[in-house]
Amino acid sequence: MQNKIISVTINYCITTMAVPKQKHTKSRRNKRRMHLFAKAPTLTLCPKCKKPVLPHTVCWNCGYYKGVEVIDVLKKLTKKERKKREKEMKPKEKGEDKAKPLTMEELSKK
């Protein structure tokens, strides 16, 4: 019998971790995080219902975008909610009629 020596080579890949040499102070840490904060979204008013809306999006209150009805908001509401919503929207639509520019004749009468 022959004695065979089996040599097994195991390669260990030991990586060293980065360890700070000095403590980072709270002020230094906070200076780094200075720009990480939540910003308030910029809102515009919906021209139809005057509710705050994100720019370039459909108004979820009235369903209009650029003066065109995109979503029928009243469709999914119950009868009671629909009546309430219609009541809210009517005075604001009437207010738009008052804002019409006056003609030259109307201006001269005043």
MOPAC internal coordinates of N, CA, C and O (Angstrom, degrees):
PM7 1SCF
backbone

  N    0.0000 0     0.00 0     0.00 0    0    0    0
  C    1.4234 1     0.00 0     0.00 0    1    0    0
  C    1.5111 1   110.24 1     0.00 0    2    1    0
  O    1.2310 1   123.54 1   -41.63 1    3    2    1
  N    1.2701 1   110.82 1   138.37 1    3    2    1
  C    1.4636 1   117.02 1   178.30 1    5    3    2
  C    1.5099 1   108.85 1  -102.95 1    6    5    3
  O    1.2310 1   121.89 1   -41.76 1    7    6    5
  N    1.2847 1   114.00 1   138.24 1    7    6    5
  C    1.4685 1   119.09 1   175.08 1    9    7    6
  C    1.5145 1   108.41 1   -91.46 1   10    9    7
  O    1.2310 1   122.33 1   -62.34 1   11   10    9
  N    1.3092 1   113.13 1   117.66 1   11   10    9
  C    1.4463 1   117.36 1   177.84 1   13   11   10
  C    1.5155 1   108.32 1  -103.30 1   14   13   11
  O    1.2310 1   121.67 1   -48.66 1   15   14   13
  N    1.2497 1   114.42 1   131.34 1   15   14   13
  C    1.4551 1   119.91 1   177.07 1   17   15   14
  C    1.5232 1   107.42 1   -98.45 1   18   17   15
  O    1.2310 1   122.36 1   -60.72 1   19   18   17
  N    1.2858 1   113.08 1   119.28 1   19   18   17
  C    1.4539 1   118.43 1   179.18 1   21   19   18
  C    1.5195 1   107.05 1   -97.75 1   22   21   19
  O    1.2310 1   121.79 1   -58.79 1   23   22   21
  N    1.2662 1   114.19 1   121.21 1   23   22   21
  C    1.4653 1   117.62 1   179.26 1   25   23   22
  C    1.5292 1   108.24 1   -98.93 1   26   25   23
  O    1.2310 1   121.58 1   -55.94 1   27   26   25
  N    1.2807 1   114.58 1   124.06 1   27   26   25
  C    1.4518 1   120.80 1   179.00 1   29   27   26
  C    1.5127 1   107.64 1  -108.47 1   30   29   27
  O    1.2310 1   121.49 1   -55.55 1   31   30   29
  N    1.2772 1   114.76 1   124.45 1   31   30   29
  C    1.4578 1   118.14 1   178.03 1   33   31   30
  C    1.5222 1   108.52 1  -108.04 1   34   33   31
  O    1.2310 1   120.87 1   -56.12 1   35   34   33
  N    1.2751 1   115.94 1   123.88 1   35   34   33
  C    1.4641 1   122.41 1   177.65 1   37   35   34
  C    1.5140 1   107.24 1  -113.90 1   38   37   35
  O    1.2310 1   121.58 1   -58.48 1   39   38   37
  N    1.3008 1   114.58 1   121.52 1   39   38   37
  C    1.4524 1   119.48 1   178.81 1   41   39   38
  C    1.5195 1   108.91 1   -96.07 1   42   41   39
  O    1.2310 1   121.26 1   -63.04 1   43   42   41
  N    1.2787 1   115.19 1   116.96 1   43   42   41
  C    1.4545 1   120.42 1   175.48 1   45   43   42
  C    1.5126 1   108.30 1   -95.55 1   46   45   43
  O    1.2310 1   121.52 1   -50.48 1   47   46   45
  N    1.2890 1   114.70 1   129.52 1   47   46   45
  C    1.4551 1   119.05 1   176.81 1   49   47   46
  C    1.5227 1   106.93 1  -104.87 1   50   49   47
  O    1.2310 1   120.92 1   -83.50 1   51   50   49
  N    1.2637 1   115.84 1    96.50 1   51   50   49
  C    1.4598 1   120.41 1  -178.64 1   53   51   50
  C    1.5264 1   107.88 1   -95.38 1   54   53   51
  O    1.2310 1   121.93 1   -60.85 1   55   54   53
  N    1.3343 1   113.92 1   119.15 1   55   54   53
  C    1.4603 1   118.26 1   177.29 1   57   55   54
  C    1.5139 1   108.22 1  -106.45 1   58   57   55
  O    1.2310 1   121.78 1   -37.07 1   59   58   57
  N    1.2779 1   114.20 1   142.93 1   59   58   57
  C    1.4516 1   118.40 1   179.74 1   61   59   58
  C    1.5192 1   109.30 1   -93.45 1   62   61   59
  O    1.2310 1   121.21 1   -35.37 1   63   62   61
  N    1.3135 1   115.30 1   144.63 1   63   62   61
  C    1.4512 1   120.69 1   179.87 1   65   63   62
  C    1.5150 1   110.34 1   -88.02 1   66   65   63
  O    1.2310 1   120.94 1   -31.04 1   67   66   65
  N    1.3172 1   115.81 1   148.96 1   67   66   65
  C    1.4606 1   119.69 1   176.53 1   69   67   66
  C    1.5247 1   108.36 1   -76.09 1   70   69   67
  O    1.2310 1   121.40 1   -55.85 1   71   70   69
  N    1.2953 1   114.93 1   124.15 1   71   70   69
  C    1.4686 1   120.19 1   179.96 1   73   71   70
  C    1.5219 1   107.63 1  -122.97 1   74   73   71
  O    1.2310 1   120.43 1   -52.12 1   75   74   73
  N    1.3413 1   116.78 1   127.88 1   75   74   73
  C    1.4630 1   118.61 1  -179.28 1   77   75   74
  C    1.5276 1   111.27 1   -68.12 1   78   77   75
  O    1.2310 1   121.27 1   -37.37 1   79   78   77
  N    1.3358 1   115.18 1   142.63 1   79   78   77
  C    1.4596 1   119.79 1  -179.96 1   81   79   78
  C    1.5173 1   111.67 1   -79.15 1   82   81   79
  O    1.2310 1   121.20 1   148.01 1   83   82   81
  N    1.3593 1   115.31 1   -31.99 1   83   82   81
  C    1.4562 1   118.95 1   179.95 1   85   83   82
  C    1.5156 1   109.48 1  -131.68 1   86   85   83
  O    1.2310 1   121.49 1   -21.47 1   87   86   85
  N    1.3280 1   114.75 1   158.53 1   87   86   85
  C    1.4648 1   120.57 1   179.54 1   89   87   86
  C    1.5287 1   109.83 1   -73.05 1   90   89   87
  O    1.2310 1   120.53 1   -42.55 1   91   90   89
  N    1.3105 1   116.60 1   137.45 1   91   90   89
  C    1.4575 1   120.73 1   173.24 1   93   91   90
  C    1.5182 1   107.46 1   -86.40 1   94   93   91
  O    1.2310 1   120.54 1   -52.32 1   95   94   93
  N    1.2895 1   116.57 1   127.68 1   95   94   93
  C    1.4574 1   120.33 1  -177.91 1   97   95   94
  C    1.5272 1   110.59 1   -73.16 1   98   97   95
  O    1.2310 1   120.93 1   -14.80 1   99   98   97
  N    1.3277 1   115.82 1   165.20 1   99   98   97
  C    1.4620 1   121.12 1   179.91 1  101   99   98
  C    1.5255 1   110.90 1   -62.95 1  102  101   99
  O    1.2310 1   120.76 1   141.71 1  103  102  101
  N    1.3233 1   116.15 1   -38.29 1  103  102  101
  C    1.4652 1   118.86 1  -178.62 1  105  103  102
  C    1.5296 1   110.60 1   -67.80 1  106  105  103
  O    1.2310 1   120.46 1   142.02 1  107  106  105
  N    1.3160 1   116.72 1   -37.98 1  107  106  105
  C    1.4618 1   119.91 1   179.05 1  109  107  106
  C    1.5296 1   110.75 1   -66.94 1  110  109  107
  O    1.2310 1   121.02 1   138.53 1  111  110  109
  N    1.3304 1   115.65 1   -41.47 1  111  110  109
  C    1.4632 1   120.97 1   177.52 1  113  111  110
  C    1.5341 1   110.33 1   -62.67 1  114  113  111
  O    1.2310 1   120.65 1   135.84 1  115  114  113
  N    1.3325 1   116.36 1   -44.16 1  115  114  113
  C    1.4585 1   120.84 1  -177.95 1  117  115  114
  C    1.5265 1   112.06 1   -69.78 1  118  117  115
  O    1.2310 1   120.21 1   149.17 1  119  118  117
  N    1.3361 1   117.20 1   -30.83 1  119  118  117
  C    1.4700 1   119.78 1   175.55 1  121  119  118
  C    1.5280 1   110.36 1   -64.30 1  122  121  119
  O    1.2310 1   120.81 1   142.91 1  123  122  121
  N    1.3174 1   116.07 1   -37.09 1  123  122  121
  C    1.4606 1   120.42 1   178.97 1  125  123  122
  C    1.5276 1   110.36 1   -67.91 1  126  125  123
  O    1.2310 1   120.32 1   143.06 1  127  126  125
  N    1.3351 1   117.00 1   -36.94 1  127  126  125
  C    1.4625 1   121.95 1  -177.60 1  129  127  126
  C    1.5291 1   113.25 1   -87.36 1  130  129  127
  O    1.2310 1   120.03 1  -175.76 1  131  130  129
  N    1.3109 1   117.54 1     4.24 1  131  130  129
  C    1.4550 1   121.98 1  -173.69 1  133  131  130
  C    1.5293 1   112.18 1   -56.09 1  134  133  131
  O    1.2310 1   119.51 1   144.49 1  135  134  133
  N    1.3241 1   118.53 1   -35.51 1  135  134  133
  C    1.4583 1   121.74 1  -175.19 1  137  135  134
  C    1.5217 1   112.72 1   -91.16 1  138  137  135
  O    1.2310 1   119.95 1  -179.66 1  139  138  137
  N    1.3091 1   117.69 1     0.34 1  139  138  137
  C    1.4559 1   120.99 1  -179.98 1  141  139  138
  C    1.5237 1   108.91 1   -96.87 1  142  141  139
  O    1.2310 1   120.27 1   -87.45 1  143  142  141
  N    1.3036 1   117.09 1    92.55 1  143  142  141
  C    1.4565 1   120.45 1   176.89 1  145  143  142
  C    1.5171 1   108.96 1  -153.69 1  146  145  143
  O    1.2310 1   120.99 1   -22.38 1  147  146  145
  N    1.3039 1   115.72 1   157.62 1  147  146  145
  C    1.4636 1   120.40 1  -179.73 1  149  147  146
  C    1.5222 1   109.40 1   -80.86 1  150  149  147
  O    1.2310 1   121.09 1   -46.99 1  151  150  149
  N    1.3193 1   115.52 1   133.01 1  151  150  149
  C    1.4530 1   120.34 1   179.03 1  153  151  150
  C    1.5228 1   109.17 1  -100.31 1  154  153  151
  O    1.2310 1   120.37 1   -34.78 1  155  154  153
  N    1.3157 1   116.90 1   145.22 1  155  154  153
  C    1.4582 1   121.08 1   176.47 1  157  155  154
  C    1.5237 1   108.79 1   -71.52 1  158  157  155
  O    1.2310 1   120.01 1   -43.02 1  159  158  157
  N    1.3242 1   117.58 1   136.98 1  159  158  157
  C    1.4676 1   118.68 1  -179.05 1  161  159  158
  C    1.5175 1   111.61 1   -69.12 1  162  161  159
  O    1.2310 1   120.72 1   -33.37 1  163  162  161
  N    1.3199 1   116.23 1   146.63 1  163  162  161
  C    1.4527 1   121.84 1   177.40 1  165  163  162
  C    1.5224 1   108.06 1   -81.03 1  166  165  163
  O    1.2310 1   120.39 1   -57.56 1  167  166  165
  N    1.3126 1   116.87 1   122.44 1  167  166  165
  C    1.4553 1   121.43 1  -177.62 1  169  167  166
  C    1.5211 1   110.67 1  -113.95 1  170  169  167
  O    1.2310 1   121.00 1   -32.13 1  171  170  169
  N    1.3203 1   115.69 1   147.87 1  171  170  169
  C    1.4580 1   122.07 1   173.82 1  173  171  170
  C    1.5242 1   107.59 1  -120.23 1  174  173  171
  O    1.2310 1   120.40 1   -14.05 1  175  174  173
  N    1.3188 1   116.84 1   165.95 1  175  174  173
  C    1.4531 1   120.36 1   179.11 1  177  175  174
  C    1.5261 1   109.63 1   -92.19 1  178  177  175
  O    1.2310 1   121.38 1   -41.93 1  179  178  177
  N    1.3193 1   114.96 1   138.07 1  179  178  177
  C    1.4576 1   120.45 1   176.11 1  181  179  178
  C    1.5252 1   107.81 1   -69.62 1  182  181  179
  O    1.2310 1   119.47 1   -51.33 1  183  182  181
  N    1.3433 1   118.62 1   128.67 1  183  182  181
  C    1.4619 1   119.74 1  -178.66 1  185  183  182
  C    1.5218 1   113.11 1   -66.55 1  186  185  183
  O    1.2310 1   120.08 1   157.78 1  187  186  185
  N    1.3246 1   117.45 1   -22.22 1  187  186  185
  C    1.4614 1   121.09 1  -177.45 1  189  187  186
  C    1.5318 1   111.60 1   -84.11 1  190  189  187
  O    1.2310 1   120.25 1   126.20 1  191  190  189
  N    1.3500 1   117.12 1   -53.80 1  191  190  189
  C    1.4694 1   120.15 1  -173.31 1  193  191  190
  C    1.5240 1   114.07 1  -111.50 1  194  193  191
  O    1.2310 1   119.99 1   176.58 1  195  194  193
  N    1.3326 1   117.63 1    -3.42 1  195  194  193
  C    1.4717 1   123.90 1   176.87 1  197  195  194
  C    1.5313 1   113.46 1    64.42 1  198  197  195
  O    1.2310 1   119.81 1  -153.96 1  199  198  197
  N    1.3283 1   117.97 1    26.04 1  199  198  197
  C    1.4634 1   121.69 1   175.18 1  201  199  198
  C    1.5225 1   108.66 1   -94.46 1  202  201  199
  O    1.2310 1   119.38 1   -29.50 1  203  202  201
  N    1.3517 1   118.79 1   150.50 1  203  202  201
  C    1.4657 1   120.39 1   178.17 1  205  203  202
  C    1.5296 1   111.56 1   -68.47 1  206  205  203
  O    1.2310 1   120.85 1   -46.82 1  207  206  205
  N    1.3384 1   115.98 1   133.18 1  207  206  205
  C    1.4625 1   122.85 1  -176.93 1  209  207  206
  C    1.5196 1   108.26 1  -139.85 1  210  209  207
  O    1.2310 1   120.48 1   -31.36 1  211  210  209
  N    1.3218 1   116.69 1   148.64 1  211  210  209
  C    1.4565 1   120.02 1   172.54 1  213  211  210
  C    1.5246 1   109.13 1   -64.88 1  214  213  211
  O    1.2310 1   119.48 1   -36.83 1  215  214  213
  N    1.3343 1   118.59 1   143.17 1  215  214  213
  C    1.4621 1   119.46 1  -178.54 1  217  215  214
  C    1.5335 1   111.51 1   -64.98 1  218  217  215
  O    1.2310 1   120.94 1   -32.60 1  219  218  217
  N    1.3307 1   115.81 1   147.40 1  219  218  217
  C    1.4674 1   124.25 1   177.78 1  221  219  218
  C    1.5227 1   112.87 1    61.72 1  222  221  219
  O    1.2310 1   120.31 1  -147.44 1  223  222  221
  N    1.3315 1   117.02 1    32.56 1  223  222  221
  C    1.4611 1   120.90 1   175.99 1  225  223  222
  C    1.5163 1   109.62 1  -133.03 1  226  225  223
  O    1.2310 1   120.90 1   -18.47 1  227  226  225
  N    1.3161 1   115.89 1   161.53 1  227  226  225
  C    1.4564 1   122.17 1   178.35 1  229  227  226
  C    1.5202 1   108.77 1   -73.27 1  230  229  227
  O    1.2310 1   120.44 1   -40.42 1  231  230  229
  N    1.3331 1   116.77 1   139.58 1  231  230  229
  C    1.4592 1   121.22 1   177.16 1  233  231  230
  C    1.5227 1   108.07 1   -74.98 1  234  233  231
  O    1.2310 1   119.91 1   -54.81 1  235  234  233
  N    1.3188 1   117.77 1   125.19 1  235  234  233
  C    1.4575 1   121.34 1  -178.23 1  237  235  234
  C    1.5141 1   111.94 1   -81.40 1  238  237  235
  O    1.2310 1   120.11 1   171.23 1  239  238  237
  N    1.3138 1   117.40 1    -8.77 1  239  238  237
  C    1.4585 1   120.25 1   178.06 1  241  239  238
  C    1.5241 1   111.02 1   -83.87 1  242  241  239
  O    1.2310 1   120.29 1   133.46 1  243  242  241
  N    1.3384 1   117.05 1   -46.54 1  243  242  241
  C    1.4753 1   120.05 1  -177.17 1  245  243  242
  C    1.5283 1   113.31 1  -112.21 1  246  245  243
  O    1.2310 1   119.37 1   163.01 1  247  246  245
  N    1.3398 1   118.81 1   -16.99 1  247  246  245
  C    1.4623 1   121.78 1   177.09 1  249  247  246
  C    1.5160 1   114.47 1    84.09 1  250  249  247
  O    1.2310 1   119.52 1  -166.05 1  251  250  249
  N    1.3398 1   118.52 1    13.95 1  251  250  249
  C    1.4650 1   121.88 1  -177.69 1  253  251  250
  C    1.5206 1   111.01 1  -100.70 1  254  253  251
  O    1.2310 1   121.05 1   -31.08 1  255  254  253
  N    1.3382 1   115.59 1   148.92 1  255  254  253
  C    1.4525 1   122.66 1   172.97 1  257  255  254
  C    1.5175 1   107.23 1  -142.42 1  258  257  255
  O    1.2310 1   120.26 1   -58.48 1  259  258  257
  N    1.3135 1   117.11 1   121.52 1  259  258  257
  C    1.4700 1   124.13 1  -177.93 1  261  259  258
  C    1.5355 1   112.01 1    53.77 1  262  261  259
  O    1.2310 1   120.76 1  -139.22 1  263  262  261
  N    1.3374 1   116.16 1    40.78 1  263  262  261
  C    1.4554 1   120.94 1   176.02 1  265  263  262
  C    1.5111 1   115.05 1    79.14 1  266  265  263
  O    1.2310 1   119.57 1  -176.05 1  267  266  265
  N    1.3230 1   118.43 1     3.95 1  267  266  265
  C    1.4565 1   122.36 1   179.89 1  269  267  266
  C    1.5195 1   108.82 1  -117.41 1  270  269  267
  O    1.2310 1   120.44 1   -44.35 1  271  270  269
  N    1.3442 1   116.77 1   135.65 1  271  270  269
  C    1.4596 1   119.96 1   178.68 1  273  271  270
  C    1.5246 1   108.98 1   -75.72 1  274  273  271
  O    1.2310 1   121.07 1   -62.45 1  275  274  273
  N    1.3225 1   115.57 1   117.55 1  275  274  273
  C    1.4543 1   121.70 1  -177.82 1  277  275  274
  C    1.5242 1   110.44 1  -100.21 1  278  277  275
  O    1.2310 1   120.82 1   139.88 1  279  278  277
  N    1.3329 1   116.05 1   -40.12 1  279  278  277
  C    1.4639 1   122.28 1  -178.30 1  281  279  278
  C    1.5211 1   108.25 1  -121.53 1  282  281  279
  O    1.2310 1   120.69 1   -45.95 1  283  282  281
  N    1.3398 1   116.28 1   134.05 1  283  282  281
  C    1.4560 1   119.76 1   174.84 1  285  283  282
  C    1.5289 1   107.26 1   -86.24 1  286  285  283
  O    1.2310 1   120.74 1   -83.89 1  287  286  285
  N    1.3114 1   116.19 1    96.11 1  287  286  285
  C    1.4617 1   122.43 1  -174.58 1  289  287  286
  C    1.5200 1   111.24 1   -70.33 1  290  289  287
  O    1.2310 1   120.14 1   145.43 1  291  290  289
  N    1.3111 1   117.34 1   -34.57 1  291  290  289
  C    1.4631 1   121.16 1  -175.55 1  293  291  290
  C    1.5278 1   112.54 1   -74.13 1  294  293  291
  O    1.2310 1   119.44 1   164.30 1  295  294  293
  N    1.3182 1   118.67 1   -15.70 1  295  294  293
  C    1.4536 1   122.88 1  -175.33 1  297  295  294
  C    1.5269 1   112.78 1   -61.96 1  298  297  295
  O    1.2310 1   119.97 1   139.17 1  299  298  297
  N    1.3254 1   117.66 1   -40.83 1  299  298  297
  C    1.4578 1   121.32 1  -174.40 1  301  299  298
  C    1.5337 1   113.47 1   -89.03 1  302  301  299
  O    1.2310 1   120.07 1   173.23 1  303  302  301
  N    1.3096 1   117.48 1    -6.77 1  303  302  301
  C    1.4566 1   120.74 1  -177.02 1  305  303  302
  C    1.5286 1   111.55 1   -80.89 1  306  305  303
  O    1.2310 1   121.44 1   -23.53 1  307  306  305
  N    1.3304 1   114.84 1   156.47 1  307  306  305
  C    1.4634 1   119.17 1   173.74 1  309  307  306
  C    1.5205 1   108.61 1   -75.45 1  310  309  307
  O    1.2310 1   120.81 1    -9.21 1  311  310  309
  N    1.3179 1   116.05 1   170.79 1  311  310  309
  C    1.4589 1   120.22 1  -175.74 1  313  311  310
  C    1.5322 1   111.03 1   -61.42 1  314  313  311
  O    1.2310 1   120.76 1   138.49 1  315  314  313
  N    1.3185 1   116.14 1   -41.51 1  315  314  313
  C    1.4672 1   121.52 1  -178.85 1  317  315  314
  C    1.5301 1   110.51 1   -66.08 1  318  317  315
  O    1.2310 1   120.27 1   134.59 1  319  318  317
  N    1.3222 1   117.08 1   -45.41 1  319  318  317
  C    1.4633 1   121.29 1   179.52 1  321  319  318
  C    1.5258 1   111.15 1   -65.75 1  322  321  319
  O    1.2310 1   120.52 1   141.43 1  323  322  321
  N    1.3454 1   116.61 1   -38.57 1  323  322  321
  C    1.4647 1   121.41 1  -179.66 1  325  323  322
  C    1.5218 1   110.58 1   -61.87 1  326  325  323
  O    1.2310 1   121.03 1   136.49 1  327  326  325
  N    1.3395 1   115.64 1   -43.51 1  327  326  325
  C    1.4596 1   120.48 1  -179.66 1  329  327  326
  C    1.5308 1   110.32 1   -62.55 1  330  329  327
  O    1.2310 1   120.90 1   137.08 1  331  330  329
  N    1.3192 1   115.89 1   -42.92 1  331  330  329
  C    1.4638 1   121.38 1   179.97 1  333  331  330
  C    1.5318 1   110.54 1   -63.64 1  334  333  331
  O    1.2310 1   120.30 1   135.37 1  335  334  333
  N    1.3307 1   117.03 1   -44.63 1  335  334  333
  C    1.4633 1   121.67 1  -178.52 1  337  335  334
  C    1.5276 1   110.67 1   -65.52 1  338  337  335
  O    1.2310 1   120.12 1   138.39 1  339  338  337
  N    1.3375 1   117.38 1   -41.61 1  339  338  337
  C    1.4680 1   120.93 1   178.48 1  341  339  338
  C    1.5189 1   111.11 1   -62.19 1  342  341  339
  O    1.2310 1   121.00 1   141.56 1  343  342  341
  N    1.3375 1   115.70 1   -38.44 1  343  342  341
  C    1.4655 1   120.55 1   177.82 1  345  343  342
  C    1.5226 1   110.48 1   -62.89 1  346  345  343
  O    1.2310 1   120.29 1   139.21 1  347  346  345
  N    1.3288 1   117.06 1   -40.79 1  347  346  345
  C    1.4667 1   121.85 1   178.85 1  349  347  346
  C    1.5201 1   111.13 1   -63.80 1  350  349  347
  O    1.2310 1   120.44 1   139.00 1  351  350  349
  N    1.3198 1   116.77 1   -41.00 1  351  350  349
  C    1.4565 1   121.05 1  -173.05 1  353  351  350
  C    1.5346 1   112.85 1   -78.40 1  354  353  351
  O    1.2310 1   119.42 1   150.03 1  355  354  353
  N    1.3220 1   118.72 1   -29.97 1  355  354  353
  C    1.4693 1   121.10 1  -177.05 1  357  355  354
  C    1.5227 1   113.84 1   -62.13 1  358  357  355
  O    1.2310 1   118.79 1   130.58 1  359  358  357
  N    1.3400 1   119.91 1   -49.42 1  359  358  357
  C    1.4761 1   118.14 1  -179.03 1  361  359  358
  C    1.5255 1   112.72 1   -61.01 1  362  361  359
  O    1.2310 1   120.17 1   146.59 1  363  362  361
  N    1.2887 1   117.28 1   -33.41 1  363  362  361
  C    1.4600 1   120.12 1  -179.18 1  365  363  362
  C    1.5211 1   110.60 1   -71.69 1  366  365  363
  O    1.2310 1   120.03 1   145.67 1  367  366  365
  N    1.3368 1   117.55 1   -34.33 1  367  366  365
  C    1.4641 1   120.86 1   176.61 1  369  367  366
  C    1.5236 1   110.14 1   -69.05 1  370  369  367
  O    1.2310 1   120.25 1   142.42 1  371  370  369
  N    1.3342 1   117.13 1   -37.58 1  371  370  369
  C    1.4599 1   120.54 1   177.60 1  373  371  370
  C    1.5194 1   110.76 1   -66.00 1  374  373  371
  O    1.2310 1   120.53 1   144.79 1  375  374  373
  N    1.3194 1   116.60 1   -35.21 1  375  374  373
  C    1.4591 1   121.27 1   178.43 1  377  375  374
  C    1.5102 1   111.94 1   -62.48 1  378  377  375
  O    1.2310 1   120.14 1   149.74 1  379  378  377
  N    1.3388 1   117.34 1   -30.26 1  379  378  377
  C    1.4670 1   121.27 1   178.18 1  381  379  378
  C    1.5241 1   110.67 1   -67.79 1  382  381  379
  O    1.2310 1   120.08 1   146.28 1  383  382  381
  N    1.3563 1   117.45 1   -33.72 1  383  382  381
  C    1.4629 1   120.66 1  -179.84 1  385  383  382
  C    1.5210 1   110.92 1   -66.25 1  386  385  383
  O    1.2310 1   120.45 1   146.51 1  387  386  385
  N    1.3091 1   116.74 1   -33.49 1  387  386  385
  C    1.4648 1   120.62 1  -179.52 1  389  387  386
  C    1.5292 1   111.62 1   -69.52 1  390  389  387
  O    1.2310 1   120.18 1   155.56 1  391  390  389
  N    1.2850 1   117.26 1   -24.44 1  391  390  389
  C    1.4580 1   121.78 1  -175.40 1  393  391  390
  C    1.5300 1   112.60 1   -85.26 1  394  393  391
  O    1.2310 1   119.96 1  -170.35 1  395  394  393
  N    1.3458 1   117.69 1     9.65 1  395  394  393
  C    1.4595 1   119.81 1   179.20 1  397  395  394
  C    1.5214 1   109.99 1   -65.68 1  398  397  395
  O    1.2310 1   119.67 1   -35.83 1  399  398  397
  N    1.3212 1   118.23 1   144.17 1  399  398  397
  C    1.4669 1   119.82 1   178.46 1  401  399  398
  C    1.5317 1   110.35 1   -69.74 1  402  401  399
  O    1.2310 1   121.00 1   -36.63 1  403  402  401
  N    1.3113 1   115.69 1   143.37 1  403  402  401
  C    1.4620 1   121.36 1  -179.86 1  405  403  402
  C    1.5229 1   110.54 1   -78.53 1  406  405  403
  O    1.2310 1   121.12 1   -33.46 1  407  406  405
  N    1.3329 1   115.47 1   146.54 1  407  406  405
  C    1.4620 1   119.98 1   176.40 1  409  407  406
  C    1.5179 1   108.82 1   -79.82 1  410  409  407
  O    1.2310 1   120.47 1    -7.84 1  411  410  409
  N    1.3094 1   116.71 1   172.16 1  411  410  409
  C    1.4685 1   120.86 1   179.73 1  413  411  410
  C    1.5277 1   111.89 1   -64.17 1  414  413  411
  O    1.2310 1   120.29 1   144.40 1  415  414  413
  N    1.3301 1   117.06 1   -35.60 1  415  414  413
  C    1.4670 1   121.07 1   179.18 1  417  415  414
  C    1.5283 1   111.25 1   -66.09 1  418  417  415
  O    1.2310 1   120.98 1   137.91 1  419  418  417
  N    1.3453 1   115.73 1   -42.09 1  419  418  417
  C    1.4650 1   119.30 1   179.30 1  421  419  418
  C    1.5140 1   111.17 1   -67.25 1  422  421  419
  O    1.2310 1   120.36 1   144.00 1  423  422  421
  N    1.3294 1   116.92 1   -36.00 1  423  422  421
  C    1.4600 1   120.20 1   178.05 1  425  423  422
  C    1.5279 1   111.12 1   -66.82 1  426  425  423
  O    1.2310 1   119.93 1   142.53 1  427  426  425
  N    1.3418 1   117.74 1   -37.47 1  427  426  425
  C    1.4555 1   120.46 1  -178.18 1  429  427  426
  C    1.5310 1   111.32 1   -72.64 1  430  429  427
  O    1.2310 1   119.66 1   154.24 1  431  430  429
  N    1.3154 1   118.26 1   -25.76 1  431  430  429
  C    1.4702 1   121.65 1   179.02 1  433  431  430
  C    1.5161 1   110.47 1   -68.84 1  434  433  431
  O    1.2310 1   120.14 1   147.45 1  435  434  433
  N    1.3103 1   117.34 1   -32.55 1  435  434  433
  C    1.4573 1   120.65 1  -178.48 1  437  435  434
  C    1.4967 1   107.78 1   -81.74 1  438  437  435
  O    1.2310 1   120.10 1   180.00 1  439  438  437

